[in-house]
C-alpha cells in the first residue's frame, strides 16, 4: 500500500467518525471501524515499493 493510499484511508476513517459524531448513527461508527481495520490489514500485509 502506498503512502498516499494510507493517508487517504486515514482521512476517510476520520471523516466517517466525524459523521458518526454529528448524526449519532451506529452505522457510521461501524463503517469507519471496518474501514480502519481493512486499512491496517492492507498496510501490514502490503508489499513495499523498492
Secondary structure, 3 states (H helix, E strand, C coil): CCHHHHHHHHHHHHHHHHHHHHHCCHHHHHHHHHHHHHHHHHHHHCCCCC
